[in-house]
Amino acid sequence: MELYKDLAIHGGIPVREKYLPYGRQWLDEEDIQSVVNVLQGDYLTTGPAVEGFEQSIAAYVGAKYAVAFANGTAALHGACFAAGIKQGDEVITSPLTFAASANCILYLGGTPVFADIDPLTLNIDPAAIEKLITPRTKAILPVDFAGNPVDLDTIQAIARKHHLVVIEDAAHALGASYKNRKIGAISDMTMFSFHPVKSITSGEGGIITTDQEEYYRKLKQFRTHGITREADQLREQHGPWYYEMQTLGYNYRITDIQAALGSSQLKKLDSFIQIRRCYAETYTRTFQTMPEITCPQEPPSVSSAWHLYVIRLNLDYLGVERKEIFEALIQENIGVNVHYIPVYYHPYYRELGYPTGLCPQTEKIYQGIITLPLFPAMTEQDLEDVIRALKKVIHYYRR
Ligand SMILES: *Cc1c(COP(=O)(O)O)cnc(C)c1O
């Protein structure tokens, strides 16, 4: 850090004048108009735009049903509820993910069980899952890391053998496919997030897709206080005003304002992914010849949504740790990030008793990962700046 600072003082100016974030939304006039239309209409929430958005997402991924939520975390909470997760149940998930993937299990009193990752894909390792199954295991919650689908056939086979529900955290993977099938129509339930850094945005938002009617009904009830008005589900009939609260749900509704934005964005999803893919290919072409860097790979049977471009530093070739490289890139105004801090490293999880050493591959990989900026609103010049900055920093710290 000090060394690099000296370099900046003696030579130089940062590669970029303006900070480049690692991800951000891409909005156009059509998106803005779609929101304005809702604001000028009759419904701000629980109106036709929500249903329209759900139908568009279901059709896009090829699922029968979709239930939209206020955000992806609420959607995961709903999926765990629909799967029947309760006190004492174990759910196997990845440690290399955002805390929400495991938090949703805790919300219902369940226990997250972390299975180590495959160092090639950075996705949960199916062999590790199988070893952790106990009579208390109820579900598997895999995460499509960086937009690369997990090995769904193998995970599904394990789930069927042990009668487990598969809840796929596809927050990174809208538009990705596995063996030519779109993500969202394969697992029992699949979650997508519409946070501004994700493939498409609704400001905040999330959705569950499923083919099973029972899950669909439970998700809809859970989203709105556990209340139903469906005549065939009511236990009593008092009159036209009557509804029933049958389970403890939440107010996890998405607004029509958000849903309209999501629908408008969905039309551009495939072109967004194309740009991401093109930029990722440029990164890989540039960095794959450098021994200090290992580039991410797309396994042959999948098509990634390229949500994140996560490089691994080969620290043996560098005189410093990841921290120095990271700080130097920030000085160059490149908005690098780390995806992710292993979930059980967080103090809350440590206090629950998860020990260091639990998932050795994850912990080792955590030492060397850096996420480079990758998003469709990035320009070719932005991409060049990232490349120039990373080359400069690696050159400087190279052994
Ligand atoms: C973004 C994200 C979520 C949560 O989505 P929100 O919409 O922000 O609540 C969950 N899991 C992963 C892996 C994510 O990246």
Ligand as a Chemical Component Dictionary entry (heavy atoms), coordinates in Angstrom:
data_LIG
# 
_chem_comp.id                   LIG 
_chem_comp.type                 NON-POLYMER 
_chem_comp.pdbx_formal_charge   0 
_chem_comp.three_letter_code    LIG 
# 
loop_
_chem_comp_atom.comp_id 
_chem_comp_atom.atom_id 
_chem_comp_atom.alt_atom_id 
_chem_comp_atom.type_symbol 
_chem_comp_atom.charge 
_chem_comp_atom.model_Cartn_x 
_chem_comp_atom.model_Cartn_y 
_chem_comp_atom.model_Cartn_z 
_chem_comp_atom.pdbx_ordinal 
LIG C1 C1 C 0 -28.396 -10.266 -4.526 1  
LIG C2 C2 C 0 -28.395 -11.603 -3.898 2  
LIG C3 C3 C 0 -29.409 -12.061 -3.034 3  
LIG C4 C4 C 0 -30.475 -11.190 -2.456 4  
LIG O1 O1 O 0 -31.128 -10.392 -3.302 5  
LIG P1 P1 P 0 -31.776 -8.993  -2.806 6  
LIG O2 O2 O 0 -32.723 -8.719  -3.931 7  
LIG O3 O3 O 0 -30.677 -8.002  -2.706 8  
LIG O4 O4 O 0 -32.468 -9.227  -1.514 9  
LIG C5 C5 C 0 -29.361 -13.369 -2.615 10 
LIG N1 N1 N 0 -28.384 -14.198 -3.000 11 
LIG C6 C6 C 0 -27.374 -13.794 -3.789 12 
LIG C7 C7 C 0 -26.316 -14.768 -4.173 13 
LIG C8 C8 C 0 -27.344 -12.481 -4.247 14 
LIG O5 O5 O 0 -26.323 -12.082 -5.015 15 
# 
loop_
_chem_comp_bond.comp_id 
_chem_comp_bond.atom_id_1 
_chem_comp_bond.atom_id_2 
_chem_comp_bond.value_order 
_chem_comp_bond.pdbx_ordinal 
LIG C1 C2 SING 1  
LIG C2 C3 SING 2  
LIG C2 C8 DOUB 3  
LIG C3 C4 SING 4  
LIG C3 C5 DOUB 5  
LIG C4 O1 SING 6  
LIG O1 P1 SING 7  
LIG P1 O2 DOUB 8  
LIG P1 O3 SING 9  
LIG P1 O4 SING 10 
LIG C5 N1 SING 11 
LIG N1 C6 DOUB 12 
LIG C6 C7 SING 13 
LIG C6 C8 SING 14 
LIG C8 O5 SING 15 
# 
